[in-house]
């Protein structure tokens, strides 16, 4: 039972997704309520790893939950810890050693009342690849329109 909250459409356009993993995210109570209302923006987000084998979700904006009155000290862009097993983190470290690979958030959803983030190991697309993908999509759309006419 997954309840999709948001999808990072920009990631699918700008990156080629090689592999995905599911991770939990550490949030406070008001942040959970805000996320469940869809007040989260992951389009500019990325994942960083530190020396202590921790994963951090950076540059993700979670708007403050209005009824909670969090005050001026609340930072909507603060790094948030991702919950992964040490074995999974070591796998990620090994894979991002390859030049040009990065880890980005793809989806945020709730699963059994827990907020989960799908992260992906991604490689940036060149401008030429993006144009080719758009052309293929347009041709496919025209073919489908022609088939509907008959």
MDTraj code that builds the backbone (N, CA, C; nanometers):
import mdtraj as md
import numpy as np

residues = "UNK UNK UNK UNK UNK UNK UNK UNK UNK UNK UNK UNK UNK UNK UNK UNK UNK UNK UNK UNK UNK UNK UNK UNK UNK UNK UNK UNK UNK UNK UNK UNK UNK UNK UNK UNK UNK UNK UNK UNK UNK UNK UNK UNK UNK UNK UNK UNK UNK UNK UNK UNK UNK UNK UNK UNK UNK UNK UNK UNK UNK UNK UNK UNK UNK UNK UNK UNK UNK UNK UNK UNK UNK UNK UNK UNK UNK UNK UNK UNK UNK UNK UNK UNK UNK UNK UNK UNK UNK UNK UNK UNK UNK UNK UNK UNK UNK UNK UNK UNK UNK UNK UNK UNK UNK UNK UNK UNK UNK UNK UNK UNK UNK UNK UNK UNK UNK UNK UNK UNK UNK UNK UNK UNK UNK UNK UNK UNK UNK UNK UNK UNK UNK UNK UNK UNK UNK UNK UNK UNK UNK UNK UNK UNK UNK UNK UNK UNK UNK UNK".split()
xyz = np.array([
    [0.0838, -0.1182, 0.0000],
    [0.0000, 0.0000, 0.0000],
    [0.0884, 0.1247, 0.0000],
    [0.1110, 0.1778, -0.1182],
    [0.1903, 0.2991, -0.1301],
    [0.1000, 0.4150, -0.1676],
    [0.1243, 0.5281, -0.1064],
    [0.0508, 0.6495, -0.1367],
    [0.1520, 0.7519, -0.1877],
    [0.1568, 0.7702, -0.3192],
    [0.2546, 0.8588, -0.3818],
    [0.2288, 1.0035, -0.3416],
    [0.3345, 1.0719, -0.2984],
    [0.3226, 1.2108, -0.2556],
    [0.3774, 1.3040, -0.3636],
    [0.4991, 1.2780, -0.4120],
    [0.5574, 1.3614, -0.5165],
    [0.6578, 1.2808, -0.5986],
    [0.6784, 1.3260, -0.7219],
    [0.7732, 1.2633, -0.8141],
    [0.8670, 1.3721, -0.8665],
    [0.9932, 1.3392, -0.8800],
    [1.0935, 1.4316, -0.9325],
    [1.1002, 1.4148, -1.0845],
    [1.0147, 1.4873, -1.1570],
    [1.0097, 1.4765, -1.3021],
    [1.1374, 1.5293, -1.3661],
    [1.1974, 1.6275, -1.3054],
    [1.3207, 1.6858, -1.3583],
    [1.4322, 1.5812, -1.3613],
    [1.4347, 1.4924, -1.2621],
    [1.5385, 1.3891, -1.2565],
    [1.5287, 1.2950, -1.3753],
    [1.4072, 1.2571, -1.4118],
    [1.3891, 1.1648, -1.5232],
    [1.4247, 1.2311, -1.6561],
    [1.4167, 1.3631, -1.6619],
    [1.4511, 1.4343, -1.7844],
    [1.6018, 1.4593, -1.7941],
    [1.6633, 1.4978, -1.6843],
    [1.8042, 1.5369, -1.6859],
    [1.9020, 1.4230, -1.6611],
    [1.8538, 1.3102, -1.6085],
    [1.9434, 1.2013, -1.5712],
    [1.8944, 1.0688, -1.6278],
    [1.9893, 0.9788, -1.6470],
    [1.9589, 0.8407, -1.6812],
    [1.9682, 0.7633, -1.5499],
    [1.8580, 0.7044, -1.5066],
    [1.8521, 0.6348, -1.3785],
    [1.9055, 0.4926, -1.3977],
    [2.0126, 0.4591, -1.3249],
    [2.0748, 0.3280, -1.3389],
    [2.0217, 0.2266, -1.2380],
    [1.9943, 0.2724, -1.1166],
    [1.9492, 0.1820, -1.0107],
    [1.8701, 0.2634, -0.9079],
    [1.7739, 0.1990, -0.8429],
    [1.6953, 0.2682, -0.7404],
    [1.7000, 0.1913, -0.6088],
    [1.6819, 0.2643, -0.4999],
    [1.6740, 0.2058, -0.3654],
    [1.5691, 0.2826, -0.2854],
    [1.5113, 0.2141, -0.1892],
    [1.4141, 0.2759, -0.1000],
    [1.4835, 0.3093, 0.0316],
    [1.4564, 0.4292, 0.0824],
    [1.5157, 0.4724, 0.2089],
    [1.4108, 0.5416, 0.2934],
    [1.4237, 0.5267, 0.4240],
    [1.3406, 0.6022, 0.5160],
    [1.4009, 0.7398, 0.5336],
    [1.3240, 0.8298, 0.5909],
    [1.3735, 0.9662, 0.6122],
    [1.3365, 1.0093, 0.7537],
    [1.4287, 1.0767, 0.8196],
    [1.4065, 1.1239, 0.9567],
    [1.3403, 1.2614, 0.9486],
    [1.2181, 1.2694, 1.0005],
    [1.1413, 1.3944, 1.0014],
    [1.0836, 1.4180, 1.1395],
    [1.0545, 1.5436, 1.1700],
    [0.9824, 1.5758, 1.2927],
    [0.8332, 1.5618, 1.2667],
    [0.7529, 1.5663, 1.3706],
    [0.6082, 1.5501, 1.3574],
    [0.5424, 1.6482, 1.2618],
    [0.5672, 1.7795, 1.2784],
    [0.5067, 1.8751, 1.1854],
    [0.5552, 1.8578, 1.0417],
    [0.6802, 1.8142, 1.0247],
    [0.7310, 1.7909, 0.8895],
    [0.6573, 1.6747, 0.8236],
    [0.6274, 1.5713, 0.9000],
    [0.5531, 1.4567, 0.8462],
    [0.4154, 1.5017, 0.7981],
    [0.3484, 1.5819, 0.8783],
    [0.2162, 1.6305, 0.8381],
    [0.2249, 1.7163, 0.7132],
    [0.3275, 1.7996, 0.7044],
    [0.3461, 1.8845, 0.5877],
    [0.3729, 1.8005, 0.4628],
    [0.4567, 1.6979, 0.4754],
    [0.4883, 1.6107, 0.3624],
    [0.3636, 1.5357, 0.3174],
    [0.2859, 1.4862, 0.4109],
    [0.1633, 1.4125, 0.3744],
    [0.0633, 1.5016, 0.3024],
    [0.0710, 1.6325, 0.3255],
    [-0.0144, 1.7265, 0.2531],
    [0.0452, 1.7638, 0.1175],
    [0.1641, 1.7123, 0.0862],
    [0.2276, 1.7383, -0.0423],
    [0.3125, 1.8637, -0.0448],
    [0.3471, 1.9185, 0.0704],
    [0.4243, 2.0422, 0.0785],
    [0.5743, 2.0138, 0.0776],
    [0.6209, 1.9389, -0.0239],
    [0.7615, 1.9035, -0.0361],
    [0.8040, 1.9213, -0.1808],
    [0.9256, 1.9725, -0.1999],
    [0.9800, 1.9924, -0.3337],
    [1.1165, 1.9238, -0.3396],
    [1.1275, 1.8181, -0.4226],
    [1.2519, 1.7421, -0.4319],
    [1.3238, 1.7638, -0.5647],
    [1.2787, 1.8594, -0.6447],
    [1.3334, 1.8740, -0.7797],
    [1.4816, 1.9136, -0.7812],
    [1.5302, 1.9837, -0.6810],
    [1.6714, 2.0239, -0.6770],
    [1.7516, 1.9419, -0.5766],
    [1.6924, 1.8368, -0.5238],
    [1.7560, 1.7603, -0.4172],
    [1.8665, 1.6683, -0.4653],
    [1.9549, 1.6345, -0.3722],
    [2.0604, 1.5374, -0.3969],
    [2.0960, 1.4705, -0.2651],
    [2.1646, 1.3560, -0.2740],
    [2.2029, 1.2801, -0.1557],
    [2.3536, 1.2884, -0.1394],
    [2.3981, 1.3128, -0.0173],
    [2.5412, 1.3135, 0.0111],
    [2.5714, 1.2083, 0.1171],
    [2.6937, 1.1587, 0.1147],
    [2.7389, 1.0578, 0.2104],
    [2.8539, 1.1157, 0.2908],
    [2.8580, 1.0852, 0.4204],
    [2.9698, 1.1352, 0.5009],
    [3.0589, 1.0203, 0.5477],
    [3.1646, 1.0545, 0.6197],
    [3.2644, 0.9559, 0.6624],
    [3.2091, 0.8559, 0.7633],
    [3.1059, 0.8945, 0.8365],
    [3.0473, 0.8079, 0.9388],
    [2.9411, 0.7142, 0.8831],
    [2.9389, 0.6971, 0.7519],
    [2.8414, 0.6119, 0.6825],
    [2.6982, 0.6580, 0.7082],
    [2.6752, 0.7867, 0.6944],
    [2.5408, 0.8434, 0.7018],
    [2.5039, 0.9018, 0.5665],
    [2.3768, 0.8889, 0.5311],
    [2.3255, 0.9490, 0.4075],
    [2.2431, 1.0709, 0.4459],
    [2.2598, 1.1788, 0.3715],
    [2.1873, 1.3020, 0.3983],
    [2.1158, 1.3476, 0.2726],
    [1.9907, 1.3838, 0.2863],
    [1.9108, 1.4382, 0.1770],
    [1.9223, 1.5898, 0.1846],
    [1.9838, 1.6487, 0.0827],
    [2.0129, 1.7925, 0.0827],
    [1.9267, 1.8654, -0.0197],
    [1.9052, 1.9935, 0.0063],
    [1.8385, 2.0848, -0.0863],
    [1.6954, 2.0417, -0.1194],
    [1.6283, 1.9801, -0.0238],
    [1.4877, 1.9432, -0.0381],
    [1.4069, 2.0371, 0.0507],
    [1.3083, 2.1014, -0.0091],
    [1.2295, 2.2021, 0.0619],
    [1.1023, 2.1394, 0.1180],
    [1.0875, 2.1427, 0.2509],
    [0.9648, 2.1001, 0.3176],
    [0.9066, 2.2234, 0.3843],
    [0.7923, 2.2668, 0.3351],
    [0.7290, 2.3871, 0.3885],
    [0.6851, 2.3646, 0.5325],
    [0.6877, 2.4686, 0.6145],
    [0.6438, 2.4527, 0.7531],
    [0.4947, 2.4238, 0.7600],
    [0.4566, 2.3393, 0.8537],
    [0.3166, 2.3048, 0.8767],
    [0.2521, 2.4199, 0.9522],
    [0.1550, 2.4835, 0.8899],
    [0.0974, 2.6079, 0.9439],
    [0.0432, 2.5948, 1.0867],
    [-0.0406, 2.4941, 1.1197],
    [-0.0944, 2.4880, 1.2566],
    [0.0103, 2.4648, 1.3649],
    [0.1297, 2.4169, 1.3291],
    [0.2304, 2.3857, 1.4299],
    [0.3023, 2.5099, 1.4824],
    [0.2995, 2.6206, 1.4101],
    [0.3664, 2.7445, 1.4516],
    [0.5111, 2.7168, 1.4898],
    [0.5905, 2.6729, 1.3915],
    [0.7293, 2.6329, 1.4167],
    [0.8215, 2.7495, 1.4479],
    [0.7837, 2.8684, 1.4092],
    [0.8641, 2.9849, 1.4424],
    [0.9687, 3.0159, 1.3374],
    [1.0402, 3.1275, 1.3570],
    [1.1366, 3.1727, 1.2561],
    [1.2636, 3.0873, 1.2495],
    [1.2908, 3.0051, 1.3521],
    [1.4139, 2.9270, 1.3513],
    [1.4040, 2.8019, 1.2629],
    [1.2860, 2.7700, 1.2121],
    [1.2685, 2.6513, 1.1264],
    [1.3324, 2.6745, 0.9899],
    [1.4175, 2.5823, 0.9475],
    [1.4852, 2.5902, 0.8181],
    [1.4257, 2.4842, 0.7250],
    [1.3495, 2.5236, 0.6222],
    [1.2873, 2.4245, 0.5337],
    [1.3869, 2.3508, 0.4445],
    [1.5093, 2.3996, 0.4303],
    [1.6090, 2.3363, 0.3437],
    [1.7169, 2.2597, 0.4205],
    [1.6985, 2.2395, 0.5504],
    [1.8030, 2.1717, 0.6283],
    [1.8237, 2.0283, 0.5779],
    [1.9464, 1.9758, 0.5882],
    [1.9714, 1.8370, 0.5474],
    [1.8964, 1.7404, 0.6383],
    [1.8407, 1.6373, 0.5770],
    [1.7647, 1.5382, 0.6534],
    [1.8284, 1.4013, 0.6353],
    [1.8379, 1.3280, 0.7443],
    [1.9066, 1.1992, 0.7416],
    [1.8193, 1.0939, 0.6742],
    [1.8826, 1.0120, 0.5898],
    [1.8159, 0.8991, 0.5264],
    [1.8528, 0.7721, 0.6027],
    [1.7564, 0.6827, 0.6142],
    [1.7767, 0.5602, 0.6895],
    [1.8017, 0.4449, 0.5932],
    [1.9257, 0.4006, 0.5894],
    [1.9671, 0.2868, 0.5074],
    [2.0555, 0.1962, 0.5925],
    [2.0626, 0.0694, 0.5561],
    [2.1524, -0.0227, 0.6251],
    [2.2961, 0.0072, 0.5831],
    [2.3912, -0.0232, 0.6699],
    [2.5324, 0.0044, 0.6411],
    [2.5783, -0.0652, 0.5138],
    [2.5284, -0.1846, 0.4898],
    [2.5653, -0.2586, 0.3687],
    [2.5198, -0.1825, 0.2441],
    [2.3969, -0.1272, 0.2493],
    [2.3450, -0.0500, 0.1360],
    [2.4254, 0.0786, 0.1146],
    [2.4653, 0.1421, 0.2234],
    [2.5440, 0.2649, 0.2131],
    [2.6805, 0.2353, 0.1514],
    [2.7417, 0.1248, 0.1914],
    [2.8714, 0.0874, 0.1339],
    [2.8581, 0.0587, -0.0160],
    [2.7480, -0.0039, -0.0568],
    [2.7228, -0.0278, -0.1990],
    [2.7129, 0.1053, -0.2742],
    [2.6402, 0.2003, -0.2149],
    [2.6259, 0.3320, -0.2779],
    [2.7603, 0.4019, -0.2914],
    [2.8407, 0.3946, -0.1865],
    [2.9727, 0.4586, -0.1905],
    [3.0559, 0.3993, -0.3035],
    [3.0520, 0.2682, -0.3167],
    [3.1279, 0.2030, -0.4225],
    [3.0804, 0.2423, -0.5612],
    [2.9501, 0.2591, -0.5777],
    [2.8954, 0.2909, -0.7094],
    [2.9154, 0.4361, -0.7488],
    [2.9152, 0.5278, -0.6526],
    [2.9310, 0.6686, -0.6909],
    [3.0774, 0.7092, -0.7047],
    [3.1702, 0.6149, -0.6773],
    [3.3112, 0.6436, -0.7031],
    [3.3355, 0.6614, -0.8522],
    [3.2478, 0.5999, -0.9352],
    [3.2587, 0.6137, -1.0802],
    [3.2286, 0.7584, -1.1162],
    [3.3130, 0.8158, -1.2009],
    [3.2982, 0.9564, -1.2362],
    [3.1674, 0.9805, -1.3112],
    [3.0974, 1.0838, -1.2731],
    [2.9751, 1.1222, -1.3423],
    [2.8488, 1.0656, -1.2817],
    [2.8581, 0.9852, -1.1760],
    [2.7389, 0.9301, -1.1127],
    [2.7050, 1.0107, -0.9872],
    [2.5766, 1.0232, -0.9615],
    [2.5296, 1.0947, -0.8442],
    [2.4068, 1.0241, -0.7899],
    [2.3662, 1.0600, -0.6699],
    [2.2466, 1.0017, -0.6086],
    [2.1444, 1.1130, -0.5925],
    [2.0238, 1.0886, -0.6451],
    [1.9186, 1.1900, -0.6403],
    [1.7879, 1.1283, -0.5913],
    [1.7017, 1.2075, -0.5269],
    [1.5709, 1.1566, -0.4877],
    [1.4769, 1.1531, -0.6084],
    [1.4033, 1.0439, -0.6233],
    [1.3127, 1.0277, -0.7365],
    [1.1662, 1.0423, -0.6968],
    [1.1289, 0.9807, -0.5866],
    [0.9890, 0.9831, -0.5413],
    [0.9847, 0.9928, -0.3902],
    [0.8761, 1.0490, -0.3411],
    [0.8458, 1.0476, -0.1985],
    [0.7063, 0.9884, -0.1855],
    [0.6916, 0.8910, -0.0980],
    [0.5620, 0.8254, -0.0802],
    [0.5491, 0.7768, 0.0631],
    [0.4254, 0.7472, 0.1026],
    [0.4037, 0.6906, 0.2354],
    [0.3727, 0.5425, 0.2191],
    [0.4326, 0.4640, 0.3055],
    [0.4172, 0.3192, 0.3018],
    [0.3916, 0.2743, 0.4450],
    [0.2737, 0.2230, 0.4705],
    [0.2331, 0.1834, 0.6063],
    [0.2562, 0.2969, 0.7061],
    [0.2116, 0.4156, 0.6714],
    [0.2195, 0.5370, 0.7538],
    [0.3622, 0.5850, 0.7797],
    [0.4600, 0.5366, 0.7041],
    [0.5965, 0.5858, 0.7133],
    [0.6293, 0.6592, 0.5834],
    [0.7070, 0.7652, 0.5947],
    [0.7467, 0.8403, 0.4759],
    [0.8733, 0.7757, 0.4195],
    [0.8688, 0.7388, 0.2926],
    [0.9824, 0.6752, 0.2258],
    [1.0257, 0.7603, 0.1079],
    [1.1550, 0.7513, 0.0745],
    [1.2119, 0.8223, -0.0393],
    [1.2755, 0.7179, -0.1302],
    [1.2425, 0.7240, -0.2584],
    [1.3106, 0.6378, -0.3549],
    [1.4261, 0.7186, -0.4118],
    [1.5481, 0.6682, -0.3898],
    [1.6656, 0.7372, -0.4405],
    [1.7207, 0.6585, -0.5591],
    [1.7846, 0.7289, -0.6493],
    [1.8384, 0.6636, -0.7677],
    [1.9821, 0.7020, -0.7928],
    [2.0599, 0.6037, -0.8376],
    [2.1952, 0.6312, -0.8839],
    [2.1801, 0.6734, -1.0285],
    [2.2273, 0.7928, -1.0598],
    [2.1978, 0.8514, -1.1902],
    [2.3227, 0.9031, -1.2584],
    [2.3141, 0.9066, -1.3904],
    [2.4204, 0.9628, -1.4730],
    [2.3578, 1.0742, -1.5554],
    [2.4214, 1.1897, -1.5576],
    [2.3675, 1.3048, -1.6295],
    [2.3585, 1.2806, -1.7791],
    [2.2491, 1.3285, -1.8393],
    [2.2319, 1.3170, -1.9840],
    [2.2927, 1.4384, -2.0524],
    [2.3408, 1.4181, -2.1711],
    [2.3883, 1.5275, -2.2539],
    [2.2690, 1.5922, -2.3223],
    [2.2850, 1.7140, -2.3705],
    [2.1770, 1.7868, -2.4377],
    [2.1271, 1.7096, -2.5595],
    [2.2194, 1.6457, -2.6309],
    [2.1836, 1.5689, -2.7497],
    [2.0898, 1.4529, -2.7140],
    [2.1192, 1.3845, -2.6041],
    [2.0350, 1.2727, -2.5608],
    [1.8947, 1.3194, -2.5249],
    [1.8863, 1.4370, -2.4617],
    [1.7559, 1.4912, -2.4246],
    [1.6728, 1.5212, -2.5485],
    [1.7369, 1.5782, -2.6515],
    [1.6656, 1.6102, -2.7757],
    [1.6159, 1.4834, -2.8438],
    [1.6994, 1.3801, -2.8470],
    [1.6580, 1.2543, -2.9089],
    [1.5395, 1.1932, -2.8362],
    [1.5401, 1.2011, -2.7054],
    [1.4294, 1.1471, -2.6264],
    [1.2998, 1.2222, -2.6570],
    [1.3077, 1.3536, -2.6709],
    [1.1888, 1.4338, -2.7031],
    [1.1377, 1.3978, -2.8426],
    [1.2276, 1.3789, -2.9384],
    [1.1864, 1.3402, -3.0739],
    [1.1154, 1.2061, -3.0735],
    [1.1694, 1.1090, -3.0014],
    [1.1068, 0.9764, -2.9932],
    [0.9675, 0.9871, -2.9333],
    [0.9528, 1.0684, -2.8311],
    [0.8234, 1.0858, -2.7659],
    [0.7220, 1.1471, -2.8617],
    [0.7664, 1.2478, -2.9380],
    [0.6776, 1.3130, -3.0353],
    [0.6353, 1.2163, -3.1450],
    [0.7289, 1.1376, -3.1963],
    [0.6959, 1.0403, -3.3012],
    [0.5979, 0.9372, -3.2476],
    [0.6201, 0.8898, -3.1273],
    [0.5295, 0.7917, -3.0652],
    [0.3901, 0.8509, -3.0480],
    [0.3823, 0.9760, -3.0088],
    [0.2538, 1.0434, -2.9904],
    [0.1804, 1.0556, -3.1236],
    [0.2522, 1.0922, -3.2308],
    [0.1900, 1.1036, -3.3632],
    [0.1405, 0.9694, -3.4135],
    [0.2166, 0.8633, -3.3903],
    [0.1741, 0.7286, -3.4311],
    [0.0454, 0.6904, -3.3592],
    [0.0389, 0.7175, -3.2298],
    [-0.0820, 0.6843, -3.1540],
    [-0.2029, 0.7641, -3.2028],
    [-0.1813, 0.8907, -3.2382],
    [-0.2920, 0.9734, -3.2903],
    [-0.3409, 0.9178, -3.4226],
    [-0.2496, 0.8756, -3.5097],
    [-0.2880, 0.8190, -3.6407],
    [-0.3641, 0.6888, -3.6222],
    [-0.3203, 0.6063, -3.5275],
    [-0.3900, 0.4804, -3.5043],
    [-0.5304, 0.5023, -3.4516],
    [-0.5524, 0.6062, -3.3735],
    [-0.6848, 0.6369, -3.3204],
    [-0.7798, 0.6808, -3.4310],
    [-0.7255, 0.7414, -3.5356],
    [-0.8100, 0.7901, -3.6446],
    [-0.8724, 0.6742, -3.7238],
    [-0.8048, 0.5603, -3.7294],
    [-0.8553, 0.4481, -3.8086],
    [-0.9414, 0.3583, -3.7287],
])
top = md.Topology()
chain = top.add_chain()
for i, resn in enumerate(residues, 1):
    res = top.add_residue(resn, chain, resSeq=i)
    for name in ("N", "CA", "C"):
        top.add_atom(name, md.element.get_by_symbol(name[0]), res)
traj = md.Trajectory(xyz[None], top)
